[in-house]
Amino acid sequence: MTMPAPPRLKITAPRTGAAARRRKPGAFLLLSLLVSLGACTSVPLPPWPAQGTAPPSAPAPAPAAAPVPATVAVAQPIPSRPTVVGVPVAEAPYNAAVAARFPAPSVVYSTPGLQEGRSSFTSNAEIQTWLRDLSASAPSVPGLKASVLSMGQSQRGTAMEALVLTRAAGTDAAALLASDRPTVLLLGQQHGDEPAGSEALLVVARELTQGLLRPLLDRINVIIVPRANPDGSADSKRATSGGLDMNRDHLLLNTPEAQALARLARDYRPTVVVDAHEYTVVGRFLQKFDAIQKYDALLQYATTANIPEFLTKASEEWYRRPLLAALRAQGLSTEWYYTTSADLADKKISMGGTQPDTGRNVNGLKNTVSLLIETRGVGIGRLHIQRRVHTHVTAIGSVLASTAQRASELGQLQPYIEKELSAQACKEEAVVEAGPTLTQYELLMLDPVSGADKPLKVEWNSALTLRKLKTRVRPCGYWLSASSKTAVERLRLHGVQVLRVLEPSSMLGDIYRETARTAGARQDVRGSITDAAQIVKTEVALVRGVIDAPAGSYYVPLNQPLANLVMAALEPDTQNSYFANQLIDSLTSAARVMSEPAAKTEELP
């Protein structure tokens, strides 16, 4: 299609502190083009089935997002070698031939942590100041509302904050839900040694409040959490200060950081969640394959058991395909997200895991379009930082534009999915445990000497086709003992409806009978998860019987939107279950309820 030329309008945005004073004219000309491109290259889903079995027939495509005004372009030659702030190229973990594959973009981004001569990235205190300055500037824009939302504290007591941006009546959760606009939740730096996403989100926050992305707020709400792991960032370490990988804690919610994100998602109910990460460039890839990672961006959406089919289609066709086009238009290379284990003898490559523990997969179980964006960054310090930030800004700009374009369809999609899931209780089969499918794949890496592309044929664990390892008929719900208070609290943090039994009653159900037990550690595709706690690995048989449900025990119905998340938490014989991770103390403390109970109950407030 013919692309409209963006207006050549120069915009002078208010400054937000000393760190914003280096903003270069023309920095968002290319971004404005990709926003329009992302809107035009979206591929529609197939027509919805007939009303009554699926959403109503798809409406006419929503109008493309309004072109974003651009500043006057200033020609900036792309250097043949990367622009490196604070780290000489000679200190890179690879030679100049490899470094030359990643020239700096023709735009220069400015945040506190991207200042010339700076050796550290934006601090937690500087992020707080940045968000407050942007929030304070919002009243100068008619109709724009912004506020800094306190989410809680990290394990060390550092404030965790989000910036809420909207044209709704207010910035509270009720106002955003009443606005009839989809909400996009942007998360950065769950892993403390992956800084580019955090810096990029500061840029995006500024452009949404003061600059060239602001028109998108006519159609969407945006919540930005620039740094989800402030302690890990301060230490430049992957894990939280307690040594846990918070991006494997989104079902269990053992860390205050993951709990804060769960509360945020529960209250504001985002339609789209973007999780910005970085990946290891050299390390075990060089050791195993004598090659260096080459892709600017690795992308993936939710790939765990029981993700609704239409959610996967929307993630692929409404989001990933426009994302690919937007990145390629900027000369940035892309691939599915992949990684490899720490075992040097294991030459398999795995896409992002299929376990319901990461933010990507758990947010998918919450019926959101859940997207992972990873740039090349772990292990290379500040090398290519402008390119890494540019990659994130480009990708996030595409996601925001796709959401604005698809606002009407998204408004239909989520209610339909929630209704269908609620109707499946007591009758449909569900997958209790699934795994990837092993296949062959040709992957491009870089030769560590010449810097040229190095094709590799690898064994590839595909997360796009899941193998069903264990299936069961969906129960009507789950009974939990009165002693299961911790499990109930975690479920409610997710937004799950839990009922308290008011009078002694009986329920027909399946009781778990243990047939085998071992101890071990949780695993992901990289190996053992960073987590000090051992899990209980159990095998069970189901025994039909009558469950005595005393007053004070709990009933968790499955005729609710988060039914798939409930199953992931409460079926005991998986490594991420609440029983395996000792949030439920005994197999006798939970049971599957197989017919609608007649018990007198009340919903927990």
C-alpha positions as CSV (number, residue, x, y, z in Angstrom):
1,M,0.0,0.0,0.0
2,T,1.1,3.6,-0.5
3,M,2.5,5.1,2.7
4,P,1.5,8.6,3.6
5,A,4.4,10.9,4.1
6,P,4.7,12.0,7.7
7,P,4.4,15.7,8.3
8,R,7.7,17.4,8.6
9,L,6.8,19.2,11.8
10,K,9.4,20.1,14.3
11,I,8.2,19.5,17.9
12,T,10.0,20.9,20.9
13,A,9.2,18.8,23.9
14,P,9.5,20.0,27.5
15,R,12.6,18.8,29.1
16,T,12.4,16.3,32.0
17,G,15.6,17.0,33.9
18,A,19.2,17.2,32.9
19,A,19.3,13.8,31.3
20,A,16.8,14.9,28.6
21,R,18.7,17.8,27.3
22,R,20.6,15.9,24.6
23,R,17.5,14.9,22.6
24,K,18.5,15.1,19.0
25,P,16.2,16.4,16.2
26,G,15.2,13.7,13.9
27,A,15.5,10.9,16.5
28,F,12.0,9.7,15.8
29,L,11.6,10.2,12.0
30,L,12.3,6.5,11.4
31,L,10.1,5.5,14.3
32,S,7.1,7.4,12.9
33,L,7.5,5.6,9.6
34,L,7.6,2.2,11.3
35,V,4.4,3.0,13.2
36,S,2.6,3.6,10.0
37,L,4.2,0.6,8.4
38,G,3.2,-1.6,11.4
39,A,-0.4,-0.5,11.0
40,C,-0.5,-1.3,7.2
41,T,1.2,-4.7,7.3
42,S,-1.0,-6.3,10.0
43,V,-2.5,-9.5,8.7
44,P,-6.1,-10.1,9.8
45,L,-7.3,-13.2,11.5
46,P,-9.4,-15.6,9.6
47,P,-13.2,-14.8,9.9
48,W,-14.7,-15.6,13.2
49,P,-17.0,-18.7,13.3
50,A,-20.7,-18.1,13.5
51,Q,-22.2,-16.2,16.4
52,G,-22.8,-18.5,19.4
53,T,-19.7,-20.6,18.9
54,A,-17.2,-17.7,18.6
55,P,-17.1,-13.9,18.4
56,P,-19.4,-12.1,16.0
57,S,-18.1,-11.8,12.5
58,A,-15.0,-9.7,12.4
59,P,-15.8,-6.0,11.9
60,A,-14.1,-4.0,9.2
61,P,-10.5,-3.4,10.0
62,A,-10.1,-0.4,12.4
63,P,-8.6,2.6,10.7
64,A,-4.8,2.7,10.7
65,A,-3.2,4.5,13.6
66,A,-2.8,8.2,12.9
67,P,0.6,8.9,11.5
68,V,2.9,10.1,14.2
69,P,4.3,13.6,13.6
70,A,8.0,13.6,12.9
71,T,10.7,16.1,13.6
72,V,12.8,17.4,10.8
73,A,15.4,14.8,9.9
74,V,19.0,15.6,10.4
75,A,21.3,13.4,8.4
76,Q,23.6,11.3,10.5
77,P,26.1,9.0,8.8
78,I,26.0,5.4,10.1
79,P,29.5,4.6,11.3
80,S,31.2,1.4,10.0
81,R,31.9,0.5,13.6
82,P,29.6,0.7,16.6
83,T,29.4,3.9,18.7
84,V,30.4,2.7,22.2
85,V,29.8,4.9,25.2
86,G,32.1,4.1,28.2
87,V,33.6,0.9,26.8
88,P,36.2,0.8,24.0
89,V,35.6,-1.7,21.2
90,A,38.8,-3.4,22.1
91,E,37.2,-4.6,25.3
92,A,34.3,-6.4,23.5
93,P,34.1,-10.1,23.8
94,Y,34.6,-10.4,20.1
95,N,36.7,-8.8,17.4
96,A,36.2,-5.8,15.2
97,A,34.8,-7.9,12.3
98,V,31.9,-9.0,14.5
99,A,31.4,-5.6,16.0
100,A,31.1,-4.1,12.5
101,R,27.9,-6.1,12.0
102,F,26.2,-3.9,14.4
103,P,26.5,-0.2,13.4
104,A,24.9,2.4,15.6
105,P,21.5,3.6,14.4
106,S,21.1,7.0,12.8
107,V,19.3,8.3,15.8
108,V,20.7,9.1,19.3
109,Y,18.6,8.3,22.4
110,S,19.0,10.3,25.6
111,T,18.3,9.1,29.1
112,P,20.3,9.5,32.2
113,G,22.0,6.2,31.6
114,L,22.8,6.9,27.9
115,Q,24.7,10.1,28.5
116,E,28.0,10.4,26.7
117,G,30.9,9.3,29.0
118,R,28.6,7.6,31.5
119,S,29.8,4.2,32.8
120,S,26.5,3.2,34.6
121,F,23.0,2.9,33.4
122,T,20.1,4.9,34.8
123,S,19.8,4.4,38.5
124,N,16.6,3.6,40.4
125,A,16.5,7.1,41.8
126,E,16.9,8.6,38.4
127,I,14.0,6.5,37.1
128,Q,11.8,7.8,39.9
129,T,12.7,11.4,39.0
130,W,12.1,10.7,35.3
131,L,8.6,9.3,35.9
132,R,7.7,12.2,38.2
133,D,8.9,14.8,35.7
134,L,6.8,13.2,33.0
135,S,3.8,12.9,35.2
136,A,4.1,16.6,36.2
137,S,4.3,17.7,32.5
138,A,1.1,15.9,31.5
139,P,-1.4,18.6,32.6
140,S,0.0,20.9,29.8
141,V,-1.5,18.5,27.3
142,P,-5.3,18.9,27.0
143,G,-7.0,15.6,28.0
144,L,-3.9,13.7,28.9
145,K,-3.7,12.2,32.3
146,A,-0.6,10.7,33.9
147,S,0.3,9.5,37.4
148,V,3.1,7.6,39.1
149,L,1.6,4.4,40.6
150,S,3.3,2.9,43.7
151,M,3.4,-0.8,43.2
152,G,5.2,-1.8,46.4
153,Q,8.8,-2.4,47.3
154,S,11.6,-4.7,46.3
155,Q,13.2,-7.1,48.7
156,R,15.6,-4.4,49.8
157,G,12.9,-1.8,50.2
158,T,13.4,0.1,46.9
159,A,10.2,1.6,45.6
160,M,8.7,-0.1,42.5
161,E,6.7,2.3,40.4
162,A,4.7,2.5,37.2
163,L,3.7,5.4,35.0
164,V,0.1,5.3,33.9
165,L,-0.8,7.3,30.8
166,T,-4.4,7.7,29.5
167,R,-7.1,10.0,28.2
168,A,-9.6,8.3,30.4
169,A,-11.4,10.1,33.2
170,G,-8.7,9.2,35.6
171,T,-5.6,7.0,36.1
172,D,-7.1,4.6,38.5
173,A,-7.9,1.0,37.4
174,A,-11.7,1.6,37.3
175,A,-11.3,4.6,35.0
176,L,-9.1,2.7,32.6
177,L,-11.4,-0.2,32.5
178,A,-14.4,2.1,31.9
179,S,-12.5,3.9,29.0
180,D,-13.3,1.2,26.5
181,R,-9.7,1.3,25.3
182,P,-7.2,-1.5,25.4
183,T,-4.5,-1.1,28.0
184,V,-0.9,-2.0,27.1
185,L,1.5,-3.0,30.0
186,L,5.2,-2.5,29.2
187,L,7.7,-4.2,31.6
188,G,11.4,-3.7,31.7
189,Q,14.4,-5.3,33.4
190,Q,13.0,-8.3,35.2
191,H,16.6,-9.5,35.0
192,G,19.0,-6.9,36.5
193,D,21.8,-7.5,34.0
194,E,19.5,-6.7,31.0
195,P,19.4,-2.8,30.9
196,A,18.4,-1.9,27.3
197,G,14.7,-2.5,27.8
198,S,14.6,-0.2,30.8
199,E,16.4,2.6,29.0
200,A,14.1,2.1,26.0
201,L,11.0,2.3,28.2
202,L,12.2,5.7,29.5
203,V,12.4,6.9,25.9
204,V,8.9,5.5,25.1
205,A,7.4,7.1,28.3
206,R,8.8,10.5,27.2
207,E,7.5,10.2,23.7
208,L,4.0,9.1,24.9
209,T,3.7,12.1,27.2
210,Q,5.6,14.8,25.4
211,G,6.4,13.7,21.9
212,L,5.7,11.7,18.8
213,L,3.9,8.7,20.2
214,R,1.4,10.8,22.1
215,P,-1.4,10.5,19.4
216,L,-1.6,6.7,20.1
217,L,-3.1,7.6,23.5
218,D,-6.3,8.6,21.7
219,R,-6.9,4.9,21.2
220,I,-5.1,3.1,24.0
221,N,-4.0,3.3,27.6
222,V,-0.4,2.6,28.5
223,I,1.2,1.5,31.8
224,I,5.0,1.5,31.9
225,V,7.2,-0.3,34.5
226,P,10.7,0.6,33.5
227,R,12.4,-1.6,36.0
228,A,10.8,-4.6,37.6
229,N,13.9,-5.8,39.5
230,P,15.5,-2.7,41.0
231,D,17.8,-4.7,43.4
232,G,19.1,-6.9,40.6
233,S,19.8,-3.8,38.5
234,A,21.7,-2.1,41.3
235,D,23.9,-5.2,41.5
236,S,24.0,-5.8,37.7
237,K,22.8,-9.4,38.4
238,R,20.1,-11.4,36.8
239,A,18.3,-12.5,40.0
240,T,16.6,-10.5,42.8
241,S,18.5,-9.7,45.9
242,G,17.1,-12.9,47.5
243,G,18.7,-15.0,44.7
244,L,15.5,-15.8,42.9
245,D,14.8,-15.5,39.1
246,M,11.6,-13.4,39.3
247,N,10.8,-14.3,35.7
248,R,10.2,-17.9,36.8
249,D,8.0,-16.7,39.7
250,H,4.9,-15.4,38.0
251,L,2.7,-18.4,39.0
252,L,4.0,-19.0,42.5
253,L,4.5,-15.3,43.4
254,N,7.2,-15.9,46.1
255,T,8.9,-12.6,45.5
256,P,7.5,-9.2,46.3
257,E,8.6,-8.1,42.8
258,A,6.4,-10.7,41.1
259,Q,3.6,-10.0,43.6
260,A,3.7,-6.3,42.6
261,L,3.4,-7.1,38.9
262,A,0.5,-9.6,39.6
263,R,-1.4,-7.0,41.6
264,L,-0.9,-4.5,38.8
265,A,-2.2,-6.9,36.2
266,R,-5.1,-8.0,38.4
267,D,-6.3,-4.4,39.0
268,Y,-5.7,-2.9,35.5
269,R,-6.4,-6.0,33.4
270,P,-4.1,-5.2,30.4
271,T,-5.1,-6.4,27.0
272,V,-1.4,-6.6,25.9
273,V,1.7,-7.2,27.9
274,V,5.2,-6.6,26.6
275,D,8.2,-8.0,28.5
276,A,11.5,-6.4,27.5
277,H,14.7,-8.5,28.0
278,E,18.2,-9.1,26.6
279,Y,19.9,-12.3,25.8
280,T,23.4,-13.8,26.1
281,V,25.6,-13.0,23.1
282,V,28.7,-15.1,23.5
283,G,29.1,-17.5,26.5
284,R,27.9,-21.0,26.0
285,F,27.0,-20.3,22.3
286,L,30.6,-19.7,21.5
287,Q,31.6,-22.7,23.6
288,K,29.1,-25.1,22.0
289,F,28.9,-23.9,18.5
290,D,32.0,-21.8,17.9
291,A,29.7,-19.0,16.9
292,I,28.3,-15.7,18.2
293,Q,24.7,-14.7,18.4
294,K,23.7,-12.3,15.6
295,Y,20.0,-11.3,15.9
296,D,19.0,-7.8,17.0
297,A,15.7,-9.1,18.4
298,L,14.3,-12.4,19.4
299,L,10.6,-12.6,19.6
300,Q,8.0,-14.9,21.1
301,Y,4.5,-14.9,22.5
302,A,2.8,-17.2,25.1
303,T,3.5,-20.9,24.4
304,T,2.2,-22.9,27.3
305,A,-0.6,-25.5,27.6
306,N,-4.2,-24.3,27.3
307,I,-3.6,-20.9,25.6
308,P,-6.8,-20.2,23.6
309,E,-6.4,-20.7,19.9
310,F,-7.7,-17.2,19.0
311,L,-5.3,-15.6,21.4
312,T,-2.4,-17.3,19.6
313,K,-3.7,-16.3,16.2
314,A,-4.0,-12.6,17.4
315,S,-0.5,-12.7,18.8
316,E,0.9,-14.0,15.6
317,E,-1.1,-12.2,13.0
318,W,-1.9,-8.9,14.6
319,Y,1.4,-8.5,16.4
320,R,4.4,-10.6,15.5
321,R,4.1,-10.2,11.7
322,P,3.9,-6.4,11.9
323,L,6.8,-6.5,14.4
324,L,8.9,-8.3,11.9
325,A,8.1,-5.8,9.2
326,A,8.9,-2.9,11.5
327,L,12.2,-4.2,12.6
328,R,13.3,-5.2,9.2
329,A,12.4,-1.7,7.9
330,Q,15.0,-0.4,10.3
331,G,17.6,-2.9,9.1
332,L,17.3,-4.9,12.3
333,S,17.5,-8.7,12.2
334,T,15.0,-11.0,14.0
335,E,14.3,-14.6,14.9
336,W,12.2,-16.6,17.3
337,Y,13.4,-16.4,20.8
338,Y,15.7,-19.3,21.6
339,T,18.3,-20.4,24.1
340,T,20.4,-23.3,25.1
341,S,21.2,-25.1,28.3
342,A,24.3,-24.6,30.4
343,D,25.4,-28.3,29.7
344,L,28.1,-28.0,27.1
345,A,27.4,-31.5,25.9
346,D,23.8,-30.6,25.1
347,K,23.7,-29.1,21.6
348,K,19.9,-28.7,21.4
349,I,18.5,-25.2,20.9
350,S,15.2,-24.5,22.6
351,M,12.6,-21.8,22.0
352,G,11.3,-20.1,25.1
353,G,10.0,-22.6,27.6
354,T,6.5,-24.1,27.7
355,Q,6.2,-24.1,31.5
356,P,3.5,-21.8,33.1
357,D,6.1,-19.9,35.2
358,T,7.4,-17.0,33.1
359,G,5.7,-13.7,32.7
360,R,5.2,-14.4,29.0
361,N,3.3,-17.6,29.7
362,V,1.4,-16.7,32.8
363,N,0.1,-13.5,31.2
364,G,-1.0,-15.6,28.3
365,L,-3.0,-17.7,30.8
366,K,-4.5,-14.4,31.9
367,N,-5.9,-14.1,28.4
368,T,-3.6,-11.2,27.3
369,V,-1.6,-10.9,24.2
370,S,1.8,-11.6,25.9
371,L,4.9,-10.7,24.0
372,L,8.6,-11.2,24.7
373,I,11.2,-9.0,23.1
374,E,14.9,-9.8,23.7
375,T,17.8,-7.8,22.3
376,R,21.4,-8.9,22.2
377,G,23.0,-7.6,25.4
378,V,23.9,-9.9,28.2
379,G,27.7,-10.1,28.6
380,I,28.6,-7.1,26.4
381,G,28.2,-4.3,28.9
382,R,27.5,-1.0,27.1
383,L,28.6,-2.2,23.7
384,H,26.1,-1.3,20.9
385,I,23.7,0.2,23.5
386,Q,22.2,2.7,21.2
387,R,21.4,0.0,18.7
388,R,19.9,-2.2,21.4
389,V,17.7,0.6,22.7
390,H,16.7,1.4,19.2
391,T,15.6,-2.2,18.6
392,H,13.4,-2.1,21.7
393,V,11.9,1.3,20.9
394,T,11.2,0.1,17.3
395,A,9.5,-3.1,18.5
396,I,7.5,-1.4,21.3
397,G,6.4,1.3,18.9
398,S,5.1,-1.4,16.6
399,V,3.2,-3.1,19.4
400,L,1.6,0.2,20.5
401,A,0.6,1.0,16.9
402,S,-0.9,-2.5,16.3
403,T,-2.9,-2.2,19.5
404,A,-4.3,1.2,18.5
405,Q,-5.1,-0.1,15.1
406,R,-6.8,-3.3,16.5
407,A,-8.5,-1.6,19.4
408,S,-12.0,-2.6,18.2
409,E,-11.1,-6.2,17.5
410,L,-9.3,-6.6,20.8
411,G,-12.3,-5.3,22.6
412,Q,-14.2,-8.3,21.2
413,L,-11.5,-10.9,21.6
414,Q,-10.9,-10.8,25.3
415,P,-14.5,-11.0,26.4
416,Y,-15.1,-13.9,23.9
417,I,-12.2,-15.8,25.3
418,E,-13.2,-15.3,28.9
419,K,-16.8,-16.5,28.1
420,E,-15.6,-19.6,26.2
421,L,-13.2,-20.6,29.0
422,S,-15.9,-20.2,31.7
423,A,-18.2,-22.5,29.6
424,Q,-15.6,-25.3,29.5
425,A,-15.8,-26.1,33.2
426,C,-17.0,-29.7,34.0
427,K,-16.7,-31.0,30.5
428,E,-13.8,-30.1,28.2
429,E,-10.4,-31.8,28.2
430,A,-7.5,-29.7,29.3
431,V,-3.7,-30.3,29.1
432,V,-2.1,-30.7,32.6
433,E,1.4,-30.9,31.3
434,A,3.0,-30.3,27.9
435,G,6.4,-30.1,26.3
436,P,8.1,-28.8,23.1
437,T,8.4,-30.8,19.9
438,L,12.0,-31.7,18.8
439,T,12.6,-30.9,15.2
440,Q,15.4,-29.6,12.9
441,Y,16.1,-26.0,12.2
442,E,18.6,-23.9,10.3
443,L,19.8,-21.1,12.5
444,L,22.2,-18.3,11.6
445,M,24.9,-17.2,13.9
446,L,28.2,-15.3,13.3
447,D,31.6,-16.7,12.6
448,P,33.8,-15.4,15.5
449,V,36.8,-14.7,13.2
450,S,35.3,-13.3,10.0
451,G,32.0,-11.9,11.4
452,A,30.2,-13.5,8.5
453,D,26.9,-15.4,8.8
454,K,27.4,-18.9,10.0
455,P,24.5,-21.3,9.2
456,L,24.0,-24.1,11.6
457,K,21.6,-27.1,11.4
458,V,20.5,-27.6,15.0
459,E,18.2,-29.8,17.0
460,W,15.4,-27.4,17.8
461,N,12.8,-27.7,20.6
462,S,9.8,-26.0,19.1
463,A,7.4,-24.4,21.5
464,L,5.0,-23.7,18.7
465,T,3.8,-27.3,18.6
466,L,3.2,-28.7,22.1
467,R,3.3,-32.4,22.9
468,K,0.5,-33.3,25.3
469,L,2.2,-35.2,28.2
470,K,-0.7,-35.3,30.6
471,T,-4.4,-34.5,30.0
472,R,-7.5,-34.6,32.2
473,V,-11.1,-33.6,32.0
474,R,-11.6,-30.2,33.4
475,P,-13.2,-30.3,36.8
476,C,-16.0,-28.0,37.8
477,G,-13.6,-26.5,40.3
478,Y,-11.2,-27.3,43.1
479,W,-11.8,-27.8,46.8
480,L,-9.0,-26.5,49.1
481,S,-8.6,-27.1,52.8
482,A,-8.9,-24.3,55.4
483,S,-5.1,-24.7,55.9
484,S,-4.4,-23.7,52.3
485,K,-4.4,-19.9,53.1
486,T,-1.1,-19.2,51.3
487,A,-2.4,-20.8,48.1
488,V,-5.6,-18.9,48.3
489,E,-3.8,-15.6,48.9
490,R,-1.6,-16.2,45.8
491,L,-4.6,-17.1,43.6
492,R,-6.4,-14.0,44.7
493,L,-3.3,-11.9,43.9
494,H,-3.7,-13.2,40.3
495,G,-7.4,-12.1,40.4
496,V,-8.9,-15.6,40.7
497,Q,-12.3,-15.9,42.3
498,V,-12.2,-18.0,45.5
499,L,-15.3,-18.9,47.6
500,R,-15.3,-19.7,51.3
501,V,-17.5,-22.6,52.4
502,L,-19.9,-21.4,55.0
503,E,-21.5,-24.6,56.2
504,P,-20.2,-28.2,56.3
505,S,-21.1,-29.9,53.1
506,S,-20.1,-32.7,50.7
507,M,-18.9,-32.5,47.1
508,L,-18.4,-35.2,44.5
509,G,-14.9,-35.2,43.3
510,D,-11.6,-36.8,42.4
511,I,-9.1,-37.2,45.3
512,Y,-5.4,-37.4,44.5
513,R,-3.7,-40.6,45.6
514,E,0.1,-40.5,45.4
515,T,1.7,-43.3,43.5
516,A,5.4,-42.1,43.5
517,R,7.4,-39.3,44.9
518,T,10.9,-37.8,44.5
519,A,12.6,-34.5,45.3
520,G,14.4,-32.2,42.9
521,A,14.7,-28.8,41.5
522,R,12.6,-26.9,39.0
523,Q,14.0,-26.9,35.5
524,D,13.7,-24.7,32.5
525,V,15.3,-24.9,29.1
526,R,18.5,-23.4,30.5
527,G,18.8,-26.0,33.3
528,S,18.0,-25.7,37.0
529,I,16.1,-22.5,37.9
530,T,17.8,-20.1,40.2
531,D,15.8,-21.0,43.3
532,A,17.0,-22.4,46.7
533,A,13.8,-24.4,47.4
534,Q,13.5,-28.1,46.5
535,I,10.2,-29.2,45.0
536,V,8.1,-32.3,45.5
537,K,7.8,-34.4,42.3
538,T,4.8,-36.5,42.7
539,E,2.8,-38.9,40.5
540,V,-0.9,-39.4,41.3
541,A,-3.9,-41.4,40.5
542,L,-7.4,-40.0,40.6
543,V,-9.9,-41.7,42.9
544,R,-13.6,-40.8,42.6
545,G,-15.3,-40.2,46.0
546,V,-17.1,-37.8,48.3
547,I,-15.2,-34.8,49.6
548,D,-16.0,-33.6,53.1
549,A,-15.9,-29.8,52.8
550,P,-16.0,-28.3,56.3
551,A,-16.9,-24.7,57.0
552,G,-13.9,-22.5,56.5
553,S,-12.5,-24.5,53.6
554,Y,-12.5,-23.1,50.0
555,Y,-14.0,-23.7,46.6
556,V,-12.3,-22.4,43.5
557,P,-14.8,-22.6,40.5
558,L,-13.5,-23.1,37.0
559,N,-16.4,-21.2,35.4
560,Q,-14.3,-18.1,35.5
561,P,-11.9,-16.3,33.1
562,L,-8.7,-17.5,34.8
563,A,-9.6,-21.2,34.8
564,N,-6.4,-22.1,32.9
565,L,-4.2,-20.4,35.4
566,V,-6.1,-22.2,38.2
567,M,-5.4,-25.6,36.6
568,A,-1.7,-24.7,36.2
569,A,-1.5,-23.9,39.9
570,L,-3.6,-26.7,41.5
571,E,-3.0,-29.9,39.5
572,P,-0.3,-31.2,41.9
573,D,1.8,-33.4,39.6
574,T,3.7,-30.7,37.7
575,Q,6.9,-28.9,38.7
576,N,5.2,-25.5,38.9
577,S,2.2,-26.5,41.0
578,Y,1.4,-25.1,44.4
579,F,1.7,-28.5,45.9
580,A,5.1,-29.2,44.3
581,N,6.4,-25.9,45.6
582,Q,4.9,-26.4,49.1
583,L,2.3,-23.6,48.9
584,I,-0.2,-26.4,49.6
585,D,1.0,-28.7,52.4
586,S,-0.6,-32.0,51.5
587,L,-2.3,-33.9,48.7
588,T,-5.3,-34.3,51.0
589,S,-5.6,-30.5,51.1
590,A,-6.9,-30.3,47.5
591,A,-9.3,-32.2,45.4
592,R,-11.0,-31.9,42.0
593,V,-14.7,-31.2,42.3
594,M,-16.5,-33.1,39.4
595,S,-20.1,-31.8,39.7
596,E,-21.5,-28.4,40.6
597,P,-21.5,-28.2,44.4
598,A,-24.5,-27.3,46.4
599,A,-22.5,-25.9,49.3
600,K,-23.3,-22.6,50.7
601,T,-20.4,-20.2,50.0
602,E,-19.4,-16.6,49.9
603,E,-16.9,-14.9,47.7
604,L,-13.8,-13.7,49.5
605,P,-13.7,-9.9,49.5
